[in-house]
Amino acid sequence: MNAVISGVAGRALVVDGESLRSFDVDDPSNLLARQRFDLPYLFGEASDLRIIERSDLASIGRELHSESDLSLALDLALISLDEEIEKDIRAEAIRDVNELLINSQLRERLESVLYARPIPGDGDLSGALALCDEQLSSISWEFFENLHRRQVIISRVSEAWDFIPAKVFEGYEHQANSLRIVVGLGLFRAFVITLEMQQPISTFLLAAGLNKSINELHNYRDVLQHWARRRGCRNHHFWLTQSRRR
């Protein structure tokens, strides 16, 4: 039994031989029979489709629930950072994301997404932190404080990734897919924390190489080596100094 899931759409398509069925995250026991002509409409415009192979309904349901929580947490975090949204709405988003981030695994996955790129200039991290204080949302406060403190390092790690020559990925298709995989594996987050902790780059490379899913990354050895040896990465003490001044 295989499946395609989307946390954004909150839906799973289960493929079992010739049988096609779907269920929604809020009602996993209600499996609906589907036809091939239904497929273009099942996930709407969601772009986070993920394939699960050789699984069972219970496991697919858990994976869908996890992806749905991540999508919701990301939406709430972005609302919390948007200074153009009314203060009371942002405060409510912070309260809601605070409840979700009690789950440490979800928190790590959300960091994996948000550490891949620096927060844009119009992102209001200071305002989000102030709202956390007001709402006594300690978990959210710690999450946004870490995100704020690590912005300089996040920027440099992101920049180092962008400087990897396209030929290392062996094609633009592999290049785009590699970014998705690296974010999903949490390697941006791991790299950022390695530098913040002033650990050797070899620590990051060893941990990344031991990840069982790293083989999903095309030409991963060369990709990781180029990423790690960008000249900015070797100067990570400068990044830490700048980060502490923020």
Secondary structure, 3 states (H helix, E strand, C coil): CEEEEECCCCEEEEEECCEEEEEECCEEEEEEECCHHHHHHHCCCCCCCEEECCCCHHHHHHHHHHHHHHHHHHHHHHHHHECCCCHHHHHHHHHHHHHHCCCHHHHHHHHHHHCCCCCCCCECHHHHHHHHHHHCCHHHHHHHHHHHHCHHHHHHHHHHHHCCCHHHHCCHHHHHHHHHHHHHCCHHHHHHHHHHCCCCHHHHHHHHHHCCCHHHCCCHHHHHHHHHCCHHHHCHHHHHHHHHHC
